[in-house]
Amino acid sequence: MPIARGGILVYKQFYKNKMYIIKHKNQYLLDKQDVYGDYLIDGKNIGDLNKLLPLQFDHLPIIKSVKKSIIVDHYINPDKDKLSVDKYKEKYKLLYKGDEDGDFGNLEEEYKFRRFTEEWKTVTKNIVEYKTINLVVLYKNASSKYGDIVPIYMLEENRDSELFIWTPNFQQYVTKIAKKYGFVAVGFKLNHSQTIGRKYAFGREENLEYMTCNGSYASNLYDNYSLKISSRRGSYEELVAMRKGAVDLIDSYFKREYESTLDSEIVNVGVVVKELNTIKNMISRMNLKVTTVVNKTSVIGVVDKLINKLVEEETK
């Protein structure tokens, strides 16, 4: 049965904007999936596609949905006079004096309205719309360069699904990136004060929650929604981009923590230089015999070299 929608009569049909087609070697398989209604394949109307699945092709087909509608074209009266849809709506609105329940307070006004609607009859016409379907190609023997992004077909036989699945191991990402910046794991479930400096510790076995690093909790990591994903399905390109985003977040975090440790190292260099100068002054004030003056001078020379080296490193 058609459904009326504001002057347009449409038959209720279900259409998909996307379908999955499997490629294996040089063959394409359009397997069973939830599709309803009539479709065109390579320009030929094949009717109800759902009844024909699965279909096999030696090329990637062009599939279009066929949407059939019945619309009101115009109105006509017994004298064969025509009235456009817009004019009919204007007249209808002008003559309708009833309330929201359809009750008229005036019989004459109701009579005029009823006569108008009975006199003018709808004339409909059929229209057909075609819409190209987006075909997502699933490669049955697809491969991935990442161990945590694998083809769906390696895991299951559900063919109405996306191409790949990403199961991230955020602790593994952290371990690799931390090593890059010189951070070392020092234990498990440690207080933040136990990780001051280039140290970190995981707080849970399966994720980044309660992780501590460089003397504080790594809340910038474990509070980030994108680093809480257990798994995600999508195209290979989509998942690689998501994986890169997660790795970049972790890398940025450790880069900031690494840079913060450099500040403290500069302060330490200043302290060492100060201590060396103190030692140098102490040696200089020593009242030594002539036979030990050469050794005294040598020691002062070594201290001077150390001071100069540290100053050079500090100003780089």
Rosetta silent file (secondary structure, phi, psi, omega in degrees, C-alpha in Angstrom):
SEQUENCE: MPIARGGILVYKQFYKNKMYIIKHKNQYLLDKQDVYGDYLIDGKNIGDLNKLLPLQFDHLPIIKSVKKSIIVDHYINPDKDKLSVDKYKEKYKLLYKGDEDGDFGNLEEEYKFRRFTEEWKTVTKNIVEYKTINLVVLYKNASSKYGDIVPIYMLEENRDSELFIWTPNFQQYVTKIAKKYGFVAVGFKLNHSQTIGRKYAFGREENLEYMTCNGSYASNLYDNYSLKISSRRGSYEELVAMRKGAVDLIDSYFKREYESTLDSEIVNVGVVVKELNTIKNMISRMNLKVTTVVNKTSVIGVVDKLINKLVEEETK
SCORE:     score description
SCORE:     0.000 S_00000001
   1 L     0.000  137.196  177.575    0.000    0.000    0.000 S_00000001
   2 E   -73.909  154.787  178.031    1.257    3.498   -0.835 S_00000001
   3 E  -114.399  129.339 -179.229    1.818    6.042    1.936 S_00000001
   4 E   -83.199  129.989  177.314    0.688    9.656    1.419 S_00000001
   5 E  -136.202   92.640  175.062    3.249   12.313    2.343 S_00000001
   6 L    54.792   51.687  178.813    2.206   15.892    1.646 S_00000001
   7 L    87.939   -2.661  178.956    0.849   15.362   -1.881 S_00000001
   8 E  -117.826  128.606  177.576    3.356   12.595   -2.667 S_00000001
   9 E  -103.124  120.187 -179.029    2.399    8.948   -2.617 S_00000001
  10 E  -125.368  144.044  172.895    5.352    6.612   -2.096 S_00000001
  11 E   -84.309  132.316 -177.942    5.564    2.870   -1.744 S_00000001
  12 L   -68.054  117.414  177.799    7.414    1.867    1.397 S_00000001
  13 L  -138.743  160.492 -178.793   10.735    0.328    0.394 S_00000001
  14 L  -115.943  132.160 -179.380   14.095   -0.159    2.085 S_00000001
  15 L  -130.796  150.181  175.432   17.346    0.895    0.491 S_00000001
  16 L  -113.677  140.141  176.324   20.992    0.734    1.511 S_00000001
  17 L   -85.793  -13.123 -175.968   23.550    3.359    0.516 S_00000001
  18 E  -139.973  139.329  174.889   26.388    0.890    1.025 S_00000001
  19 E  -132.954  159.999  178.911   26.930   -2.791    0.245 S_00000001
  20 E  -108.463  132.641  178.136   29.825   -5.171    0.752 S_00000001
  21 E  -129.404  134.955 -173.440   31.346   -7.111   -2.102 S_00000001
  22 E   -97.061  130.219  175.879   34.112   -9.670   -1.648 S_00000001
  23 E  -108.355  127.903  175.467   37.099   -9.802   -3.999 S_00000001
  24 E  -136.449  112.278 -172.606   39.097  -13.000   -4.285 S_00000001
  25 L    60.093 -118.986 -178.353   41.704  -13.074   -7.034 S_00000001
  26 L  -106.485   16.606 -178.145   39.826  -11.790  -10.110 S_00000001
  27 E  -113.856  147.356  177.490   36.309  -12.636   -8.918 S_00000001
  28 E  -119.570  133.331  179.998   33.779  -10.518   -7.015 S_00000001
  29 E  -120.337  118.054  172.848   31.099  -12.025   -4.795 S_00000001
  30 E   -91.734   97.119 -172.237   28.023  -10.077   -3.715 S_00000001
  31 L   -83.605  174.936 -179.655   27.111  -12.229   -0.748 S_00000001
  32 L   -63.994  132.494  177.234   23.879  -12.373    1.238 S_00000001
  33 L  -158.889  169.036 -174.531   23.179   -9.183    3.193 S_00000001
  34 L   -77.245   90.978  174.533   20.177   -7.107    4.265 S_00000001
  35 L  -130.066  141.386 -178.435   19.023   -5.429    1.040 S_00000001
  36 L  -135.862  152.377  177.968   15.452   -4.837   -0.029 S_00000001
  37 L    97.002  179.519 -178.318   13.754   -3.436   -3.109 S_00000001
  38 E   -88.077  147.542 -179.332   14.564   -3.391   -6.814 S_00000001
  39 E  -138.911  155.807  170.600   18.046   -2.730   -8.146 S_00000001
  40 E  -103.245  134.746  172.126   19.891   -2.176  -11.414 S_00000001
  41 E  -122.934  118.196 -176.772   23.128   -4.073  -11.985 S_00000001
  42 L    51.929   41.346  175.579   25.225   -2.804  -14.892 S_00000001
  43 L    84.806   -4.632 -178.251   22.116   -1.097  -16.299 S_00000001
  44 E  -105.881  128.434  178.642   19.837   -4.144  -16.130 S_00000001
  45 E   -75.065  113.828 -176.490   16.837   -4.173  -13.797 S_00000001
  46 E  -103.428    5.278  177.309   17.141   -7.417  -11.851 S_00000001
  47 E    77.143 -142.510 -177.359   14.134   -6.811   -9.553 S_00000001
  48 E   -72.327  105.654 -175.531   14.339   -7.783   -5.883 S_00000001
  49 H   -63.008  -34.662 -175.762   18.071   -8.172   -5.290 S_00000001
  50 H   -59.199  -31.561 -178.179   17.626   -9.976   -1.976 S_00000001
  51 H   -76.322  -17.439 -175.093   16.068  -12.982   -3.733 S_00000001
  52 L   -99.121  -15.237 -177.424   19.044  -13.368   -6.091 S_00000001
  53 L   -68.873  144.202    3.848   21.939  -13.232   -3.640 S_00000001
  54 L   -83.102  153.251  176.803   24.659  -14.459   -3.707 S_00000001
  55 E  -125.257  142.324 -179.090   25.821  -13.206   -7.128 S_00000001
  56 E  -117.282  143.070 -177.596   29.276  -13.603   -8.643 S_00000001
  57 E  -134.980  155.334  173.470   30.981  -11.275  -11.165 S_00000001
  58 L   -98.441   10.945  178.546   34.236  -11.187  -13.098 S_00000001
  59 L  -153.103  167.840  176.739   34.333   -7.386  -12.668 S_00000001
  60 L   -81.124  111.462 -174.626   33.257   -4.778  -10.121 S_00000001
  61 L   -75.591  161.998  171.928   29.609   -4.134  -11.023 S_00000001
  62 L  -102.224  116.579 -176.536   27.741   -0.824  -10.970 S_00000001
  63 E  -114.090  132.351  178.636   24.710   -1.231   -8.715 S_00000001
  64 E  -129.576  139.656  174.410   21.899    1.312   -8.443 S_00000001
  65 E   -78.339  148.283  179.205   18.785    1.290   -6.298 S_00000001
  66 E  -113.238  106.641 -178.368   15.472    1.716   -8.104 S_00000001
  67 E  -103.840  112.115 -178.709   13.124    3.933   -6.119 S_00000001
  68 E   -98.506  130.862  179.846    9.600    3.985   -7.490 S_00000001
  69 E  -133.828  153.556  173.219    7.255    6.756   -6.364 S_00000001
  70 E  -116.603  119.644 -178.551    3.774    7.933   -7.228 S_00000001
  71 E  -117.262  156.814  175.487    3.348   11.687   -7.067 S_00000001
  72 E   -77.927  119.312 -177.989    0.361   13.989   -7.548 S_00000001
  73 E   -86.938  -45.652  177.888    0.821   15.637  -10.939 S_00000001
  74 E  -166.725 -175.077  177.965   -2.283   17.886  -10.956 S_00000001
  75 E  -124.073  151.701 -178.170   -6.037   17.976  -10.188 S_00000001
  76 E  -139.710  145.364  177.757   -8.965   17.756  -12.565 S_00000001
  77 L  -108.031  176.047 -178.552  -12.727   18.435  -12.282 S_00000001
  78 L   -57.538  -25.719  179.374  -15.668   16.898  -14.229 S_00000001
  79 L   -85.328    7.687  179.277  -15.336   19.636  -16.862 S_00000001
  80 L    69.210   18.144  174.461  -11.747   18.499  -17.486 S_00000001
  81 L   -75.865  144.805 -178.836  -10.366   21.718  -16.099 S_00000001
  82 E  -105.551  148.493  177.242   -6.868   21.344  -14.608 S_00000001
  83 E  -136.489  126.821 -179.417   -5.556   22.742  -11.364 S_00000001
  84 L   -68.581  164.116  179.708   -1.873   22.650  -10.388 S_00000001
  85 H   -61.351  -42.474 -179.292   -0.803   21.214   -7.054 S_00000001
  86 H   -65.246  -42.473  179.186    0.177   24.666   -5.741 S_00000001
  87 H   -65.933  -37.347  178.816   -3.132   26.236   -6.805 S_00000001
  88 H   -63.255  -43.128 -179.977   -5.056   23.347   -5.247 S_00000001
  89 H   -63.559  -39.316  178.245   -3.239   23.865   -1.942 S_00000001
  90 H   -63.267  -45.668 -179.707   -4.014   27.602   -1.992 S_00000001
  91 H   -65.002  -41.742  179.980   -7.702   26.954   -2.667 S_00000001
  92 H   -60.500  -47.175 -179.010   -7.850   24.230   -0.043 S_00000001
  93 H   -64.784  -36.310 -179.784   -6.322   26.501    2.601 S_00000001
  94 H   -68.515  -38.233 -174.990   -8.676   29.337    1.670 S_00000001
  95 H   -87.176  -21.324 -176.296  -11.845   27.222    1.925 S_00000001
  96 L   -78.621  113.982 -178.763  -11.002   25.207    5.015 S_00000001
  97 L  -116.675   11.786 -178.294  -12.631   26.936    8.011 S_00000001
  98 L   -81.044  166.520  177.067  -12.748   23.984   10.366 S_00000001
  99 L   -86.474 -171.085 -176.597  -10.948   23.610   13.655 S_00000001
 100 L   -67.326  -16.339  176.520   -8.203   21.098   14.463 S_00000001
 101 L   -93.447    0.198  179.750  -10.868   18.407   14.948 S_00000001
 102 L    84.135   11.607 -179.727  -12.349   19.073   11.495 S_00000001
 103 L   -92.653  129.696  177.372  -15.542   20.660   12.838 S_00000001
 104 L   -96.336  140.139  176.717  -16.979   23.620   10.951 S_00000001
 105 L   -86.774  -10.465 -176.504  -19.000   26.256   12.819 S_00000001
 106 L  -130.442  123.164 -176.930  -20.782   27.266    9.635 S_00000001
 107 H   -66.312  -35.842 -179.009  -22.670   24.788    7.428 S_00000001
 108 H   -65.194  -41.594  178.742  -22.358   26.956    4.317 S_00000001
 109 H   -66.143  -38.665  178.471  -18.573   27.122    4.676 S_00000001
 110 H   -65.218  -38.615 -179.483  -18.406   23.376    5.231 S_00000001
 111 H   -63.514  -44.561  179.289  -20.542   22.773    2.126 S_00000001
 112 H   -60.072  -41.981 -178.599  -18.236   24.907   -0.048 S_00000001
 113 H   -66.865  -46.820 -178.612  -15.203   23.046    1.232 S_00000001
 114 H   -63.180  -38.986  179.921  -16.720   19.575    0.787 S_00000001
 115 H   -64.231  -39.854  179.844  -17.898   20.420   -2.714 S_00000001
 116 H   -62.843  -48.771 -175.849  -14.417   21.612   -3.676 S_00000001
 117 H   -68.806  -29.730  179.142  -12.647   18.446   -2.449 S_00000001
 118 H   -79.369  -28.753 -176.665  -15.229   16.150   -4.079 S_00000001
 119 H   -78.037  -39.613 -175.943  -15.149   18.009   -7.390 S_00000001
 120 L   -96.631  120.272 -177.081  -11.405   18.110   -7.857 S_00000001
 121 E  -108.426  148.381 -179.618   -9.744   14.691   -8.196 S_00000001
 122 E   -76.111  143.807  171.370   -6.039   13.871   -8.085 S_00000001
 123 E  -120.078  118.950 -174.973   -4.173   12.826  -11.195 S_00000001
 124 E  -105.282  167.387  173.038   -0.962   10.968  -10.349 S_00000001
 125 E  -145.296  152.977  179.950    2.095    9.888  -12.258 S_00000001
 126 E   -90.130  137.344  173.675    4.822    7.332  -11.648 S_00000001
 127 E  -128.844  151.827  179.870    8.434    8.408  -11.269 S_00000001
 128 E  -128.193  129.102  177.639   11.578    6.310  -10.938 S_00000001
 129 E  -115.599  141.378  178.911   14.791    7.460   -9.238 S_00000001
 130 E  -117.410  133.788  179.062   18.159    5.709   -9.502 S_00000001
 131 E  -132.020  125.144 -178.076   20.885    6.021   -6.885 S_00000001
 132 E   -70.361  132.754 -178.892   24.357    4.504   -7.233 S_00000001
 133 L   -87.566  135.893  175.333   25.320    2.218   -4.334 S_00000001
 134 E   -78.674  115.711 -179.562   28.720    2.603   -2.669 S_00000001
 135 E   -94.421  118.306  175.697   30.406   -0.810   -2.881 S_00000001
 136 E   -92.217  116.474 -175.870   32.888   -1.537   -0.077 S_00000001
 137 E   -85.141  123.282  175.325   35.346   -4.116   -1.370 S_00000001
 138 E  -101.572  120.634  179.967   36.391   -6.772    1.150 S_00000001
 139 E   -90.859  113.399 -172.928   39.626   -8.514    0.190 S_00000001
 140 L   -63.139  -31.294  178.746   39.371  -12.078    1.374 S_00000001
 141 L  -115.931   43.460 -179.217   43.140  -12.542    1.560 S_00000001
 142 L   -69.891  155.969  179.379   44.009   -8.985    2.599 S_00000001
 143 L  -127.648  165.052 -178.663   47.176   -8.310    4.578 S_00000001
 144 L  -139.680  145.435  177.773   48.279   -5.669    7.089 S_00000001
 145 L   -84.380   -7.606 -179.421   51.680   -4.275    8.098 S_00000001
 146 L  -111.860  133.600 -178.609   50.497   -3.925   11.704 S_00000001
 147 L   -68.213  -22.883 -178.490   50.029   -6.905   13.992 S_00000001
 148 L   -97.851    4.130  172.781   47.117   -5.259   15.822 S_00000001
 149 E  -121.262  108.888 -173.740   45.180   -4.420   12.609 S_00000001
 150 E  -127.615  152.531  177.722   44.021   -7.618   10.951 S_00000001
 151 E   -62.755  143.174  179.164   41.522   -8.553    8.228 S_00000001
 152 H   -56.452  -36.952 -173.499   38.081   -9.548    9.485 S_00000001
 153 H   -69.749  -12.618  174.064   38.277  -12.806    7.541 S_00000001
 154 H   -79.303  -14.709 -173.551   41.145  -13.986    9.681 S_00000001
 155 L  -110.622  -31.891 -171.788   38.832  -13.801   12.691 S_00000001
 156 L  -156.534  172.534  179.524   35.305  -14.707   11.642 S_00000001
 157 L  -105.673    7.537 -179.917   32.947  -15.679    8.846 S_00000001
 158 L   -72.791  106.858 -173.568   30.597  -12.729    9.303 S_00000001
 159 L   -86.948  -15.092  177.598   30.665  -11.186    5.855 S_00000001
 160 L   -89.424   64.475 -176.170   28.340   -8.275    6.612 S_00000001
 161 L  -149.581  175.855 -179.575   31.120   -6.368    8.342 S_00000001
 162 L   -77.660  177.589 -170.890   33.942   -3.955    7.702 S_00000001
 163 L   -75.848  -44.200 -174.486   37.275   -4.895    6.227 S_00000001
 164 E  -128.751  163.874  173.835   39.656   -4.773    9.221 S_00000001
 165 E  -131.134  133.790  179.933   39.612   -4.797   13.001 S_00000001
 166 E  -108.216  120.969  176.467   42.047   -2.876   15.215 S_00000001
 167 L  -117.120   91.833 -172.220   42.738   -4.235   18.697 S_00000001
 168 L   -71.902  146.593  172.542   45.154   -1.716   20.229 S_00000001
 169 L  -117.688   87.832 -172.927   47.727   -2.570   22.873 S_00000001
 170 H   -65.659  -32.341  178.353   48.352    0.837   24.425 S_00000001
 171 H   -64.965  -35.525  177.298   50.828   -0.496   26.987 S_00000001
 172 H   -66.063  -40.961  177.330   52.924   -1.868   24.135 S_00000001
 173 H   -61.817  -44.450 -179.030   52.852    1.539   22.426 S_00000001
 174 H   -60.839  -46.444 -177.566   53.900    3.219   25.694 S_00000001
 175 H   -58.103  -43.666 -178.578   56.781    0.799   26.266 S_00000001
 176 H   -68.229  -44.756 -176.697   58.220    1.419   22.805 S_00000001
 177 H   -72.866  -37.817  178.363   57.846    5.210   22.893 S_00000001
 178 H   -59.439  -41.862  179.022   59.087    5.504   26.495 S_00000001
 179 H   -62.349  -37.671  179.236   62.273    3.690   25.511 S_00000001
 180 H   -58.631  -36.610 -178.151   62.744    6.127   22.630 S_00000001
 181 L   -98.059   10.328  175.108   62.854    9.037   25.123 S_00000001
 182 L    82.281   17.272  176.955   65.000    7.223   27.680 S_00000001
 183 L   -89.450  145.478 -179.918   62.253    6.361   30.187 S_00000001
 184 E  -123.390  144.883  175.330   62.409    3.035   32.027 S_00000001
 185 E   -76.617  131.554 -174.506   59.688    0.950   33.661 S_00000001
 186 E  -119.315    9.485  179.375   60.381    0.707   37.396 S_00000001
 187 E   152.850 -159.623 -175.997   57.537   -1.458   38.702 S_00000001
 188 E  -142.278  135.228 -179.379   53.773   -1.878   38.851 S_00000001
 189 L    54.660   51.890 -179.401   51.100    0.065   40.743 S_00000001
 190 L   -95.995  153.230  172.571   53.625    2.513   42.170 S_00000001
 191 L   -66.904  148.569 -175.645   52.967    5.794   43.907 S_00000001
 192 H   -59.827  -29.598 -179.221   53.666    8.759   41.643 S_00000001
 193 H   -67.719  -16.176 -179.501   56.535    9.880   43.886 S_00000001
 194 H   -86.702    0.380 -178.905   58.360    6.644   43.023 S_00000001
 195 H  -120.103   24.611  178.783   58.619    7.571   39.340 S_00000001
 196 L   -63.988  136.141 -176.204   60.360   10.962   39.596 S_00000001
 197 L    95.267 -158.584 -177.241   62.681   11.441   36.634 S_00000001
 198 L   -84.883   67.394 -179.798   62.623    9.346   33.494 S_00000001
 199 E  -136.754  154.340  175.439   60.621    6.526   35.032 S_00000001
 200 E  -150.588  160.627  178.241   57.110    5.167   34.617 S_00000001
 201 E  -149.115  134.252  176.878   54.907    2.411   36.025 S_00000001
 202 E   -76.050  149.340  179.125   51.636    0.925   34.788 S_00000001
 203 L  -102.475  -17.184  177.033   48.683    0.898   37.180 S_00000001
 204 L  -138.405  162.423 -177.263   46.697   -1.865   35.528 S_00000001
 205 L   -80.812  -25.663 -170.309   47.557   -4.901   33.456 S_00000001
 206 L  -108.951  -12.402 -178.405   45.219   -4.194   30.527 S_00000001
 207 L  -151.032 -166.937 -175.141   45.205   -0.403   30.000 S_00000001
 208 L   -96.363    5.274 -177.322   46.790    2.930   30.925 S_00000001
 209 L   -63.402  135.895  179.781   44.584    3.703   33.929 S_00000001
 210 L    63.769   20.648  174.419   46.505    4.866   37.042 S_00000001
 211 L   -68.990  140.359  176.912   49.769    4.907   35.127 S_00000001
 212 E  -117.769  148.843 -177.909   52.441    7.092   36.779 S_00000001
 213 E  -158.592  134.570  174.471   55.348    8.844   35.083 S_00000001
 214 L    51.884   40.480  173.939   57.966   11.406   36.042 S_00000001
 215 L    84.456   12.274  177.950   56.503   11.964   39.512 S_00000001
 216 E  -152.801  165.996  177.078   52.818   12.305   38.616 S_00000001
 217 E   -75.613  139.496 -176.600   49.815   10.363   37.370 S_00000001
 218 L   -84.816   56.950 -176.214   49.610   10.164   33.561 S_00000001
 219 H   -65.212  -27.043  176.969   46.023   11.432   33.489 S_00000001
 220 H   -61.503  -23.915  178.411   46.606   13.102   30.098 S_00000001
 221 H   -91.418  -57.336 -170.582   46.880    9.582   28.704 S_00000001
 222 H   -76.959   -9.773  174.399   44.389    7.442   30.581 S_00000001
 223 L   -91.108   -5.972 -178.048   41.644   10.117   30.580 S_00000001
 224 L   -82.075  123.379 -175.574   41.810   10.432   26.787 S_00000001
 225 H   -58.351  -38.529 -176.419   38.859    8.638   25.163 S_00000001
 226 H   -68.372  -12.032  177.432   40.844    7.628   22.084 S_00000001
 227 H  -105.115   19.004  176.877   43.238    5.683   24.340 S_00000001
 228 L  -117.067    2.935 -176.947   40.425    3.661   25.932 S_00000001
 229 L   -67.341  131.965  176.347   39.251    1.841   22.781 S_00000001
 230 L   -87.150  -39.514  174.454   39.169   -1.937   23.150 S_00000001
 231 L  -163.393  158.060 -179.479   38.662   -2.603   19.430 S_00000001
 232 E  -149.707  139.110  178.051   37.375   -0.803   16.372 S_00000001
 233 E  -105.097  150.854  178.668   36.244   -1.932   12.910 S_00000001
 234 E   169.367 -173.573  175.828   36.689   -0.026    9.672 S_00000001
 235 L   -71.383  161.306 -178.925   38.609    0.222    6.446 S_00000001
 236 H   -58.612  -43.186 -178.479   42.350   -0.326    6.590 S_00000001
 237 H   -63.749  -41.796  179.800   43.028    3.364    5.926 S_00000001
 238 H   -62.542  -44.619 -176.394   40.639    4.486    8.692 S_00000001
 239 H   -71.990  -35.994  176.265   42.174    2.187   11.293 S_00000001
 240 H   -62.496  -40.329  178.632   45.762    3.032   10.355 S_00000001
 241 H   -65.241  -40.432  178.264   44.881    6.728   10.813 S_00000001
 242 H   -65.310  -42.195  179.190   43.296    5.999   14.221 S_00000001
 243 H   -62.331  -43.622  178.857   46.316    3.973   15.288 S_00000001
 244 H   -61.644  -40.972  178.934   48.662    6.767   14.225 S_00000001
 245 H   -60.777  -41.710  179.176   46.584    9.275   16.198 S_00000001
 246 H   -65.889  -45.369  179.819   46.876    7.154   19.352 S_00000001
 247 H   -63.245  -39.744  179.580   50.630    6.654   18.923 S_00000001
 248 H   -64.936  -37.142  177.191   51.113   10.393   18.293 S_00000001
 249 H   -61.150  -46.587 -179.963   49.248   11.239   21.528 S_00000001
 250 H   -65.500  -41.391  179.709   51.524    8.959   23.539 S_00000001
 251 H   -61.992  -43.660 -179.766   54.626   10.275   21.761 S_00000001
 252 H   -62.898  -38.387  179.290   53.642   13.897   22.500 S_00000001
 253 H   -61.958  -51.002 -177.888   53.126   13.045   26.167 S_00000001
 254 H   -68.632  -29.739  176.167   56.566   11.473   26.598 S_00000001
 255 H   -63.969  -43.783  178.309   58.201   14.257   24.604 S_00000001
 256 H   -63.424  -43.810  179.889   56.773   16.828   27.042 S_00000001
 257 H   -64.980  -38.547  177.758   57.862   14.755   30.043 S_00000001
 258 H   -61.807  -45.174 -179.389   61.325   14.306   28.557 S_00000001
 259 H   -64.616  -33.507  178.599   61.693   18.062   28.008 S_00000001
 260 H   -68.077  -29.997  178.427   60.633   18.729   31.600 S_00000001
 261 H   -74.446  -24.739  178.538   63.457   16.484   32.853 S_00000001
 262 H   -64.844  -36.683  179.512   65.981   18.487   30.821 S_00000001
 263 H   -59.527  -43.809 -179.628   65.225   21.583   32.919 S_00000001
 264 H   -68.336  -31.730  178.838   66.152   19.759   36.105 S_00000001
 265 H   -66.573  -36.703  178.695   69.339   18.448   34.488 S_00000001
 266 H   -64.878  -40.894  177.048   70.449   21.993   33.699 S_00000001
 267 H   -61.157  -42.498  179.261   69.952   22.956   37.340 S_00000001
 268 H   -62.488  -38.872  177.759   72.072   19.945   38.401 S_00000001
 269 H   -60.424  -43.037  178.514   74.867   20.981   36.064 S_00000001
 270 H   -60.893  -39.861  178.805   74.951   24.390   37.767 S_00000001
 271 H   -64.029  -43.999 -179.855   75.199   22.746   41.168 S_00000001
 272 H   -62.811  -43.399  179.017   78.106   20.546   40.034 S_00000001
 273 H   -59.979  -42.098  179.384   79.965   23.519   38.563 S_00000001
 274 H   -62.129  -43.051  179.565   79.547   25.379   41.846 S_00000001
 275 H   -64.979  -40.153  178.928   80.911   22.433   43.835 S_00000001
 276 H   -64.239  -39.508  177.236   83.886   22.051   41.510 S_00000001
 277 H   -63.882  -36.307  176.918   84.741   25.727   41.910 S_00000001
 278 H   -62.457  -45.566  178.823   84.629   25.265   45.675 S_00000001
 279 H   -61.704  -42.432  179.889   87.075   22.344   45.418 S_00000001
 280 H   -59.899  -44.020 -179.475   89.332   24.383   43.134 S_00000001
 281 H   -65.749  -39.062  179.781   89.438   27.261   45.620 S_00000001
 282 H   -62.865  -43.220  179.401   90.168   24.902   48.491 S_00000001
 283 H   -64.902  -40.871 -178.060   93.111   23.384   46.602 S_00000001
 284 H   -62.416  -32.840 -177.310   94.407   26.817   45.628 S_00000001
 285 L   -83.952   -7.259 -178.947   94.524   27.925   49.280 S_00000001
 286 L   -67.465  135.470  178.768   96.465   24.861   50.404 S_00000001
 287 L   -94.425   92.671 -173.893  100.017   25.658   51.683 S_00000001
 288 L  -106.740  160.796  176.148  101.987   22.879   50.027 S_00000001
 289 L   -70.619  159.245 -177.894  105.670   22.078   49.679 S_00000001
 290 H   -58.512  -34.411 -176.609  107.455   22.969   46.467 S_00000001
 291 H   -68.584  -18.777 -179.370  107.668   19.303   45.472 S_00000001
 292 H  -104.888    1.528 -179.128  103.852   18.999   45.414 S_00000001
 293 H   -62.779  -39.403 -179.785  103.146   22.256   43.592 S_00000001
 294 H   -60.792  -44.515  178.167  103.230   20.493   40.221 S_00000001
 295 H   -63.215  -39.703  178.066  100.626   17.984   41.412 S_00000001
 296 H   -60.390  -45.474 -179.967   98.514   20.831   42.834 S_00000001
 297 H   -62.889  -38.570 -179.627   98.646   22.652   39.495 S_00000001
 298 H   -64.760  -41.303  179.752   97.681   19.463   37.651 S_00000001
 299 H   -64.308  -43.933  178.446   94.659   18.908   39.898 S_00000001
 300 H   -61.472  -39.260  178.232   93.470   22.486   39.390 S_00000001
 301 H   -61.753  -41.942  178.195   93.905   22.003   35.624 S_00000001
 302 H   -62.958  -43.685  179.452   91.737   18.884   35.678 S_00000001
 303 H   -62.113  -42.337  178.762   89.035   20.718   37.676 S_00000001
 304 H   -60.443  -41.248  179.131   89.142   23.628   35.204 S_00000001
 305 H   -62.556  -41.931  178.524   88.674   21.221   32.293 S_00000001
 306 H   -62.617  -44.161  179.938   85.657   19.642   34.022 S_00000001
 307 H   -61.425  -47.282 -179.222   84.110   23.046   34.693 S_00000001
 308 H   -61.986  -40.013  179.785   84.653   24.187   31.088 S_00000001
 309 H   -64.280  -45.069 -179.662   83.175   20.952   29.736 S_00000001
 310 H   -64.541  -40.905  178.753   80.067   21.234   31.901 S_00000001
 311 H   -62.498  -41.867  177.828   79.581   24.886   30.984 S_00000001
 312 H   -60.506  -45.095 -179.308   79.831   24.014   27.284 S_00000001
 313 H   -64.647  -37.397 -177.119   77.229   21.244   27.631 S_00000001
 314 H   -68.618  -32.386 -175.851   74.919   23.534   29.585 S_00000001
 315 L   -91.502    1.639  179.588   74.999   26.299   26.949 S_00000001
 316 L   -72.100    0.000    0.000   74.355   24.015   23.971 S_00000001
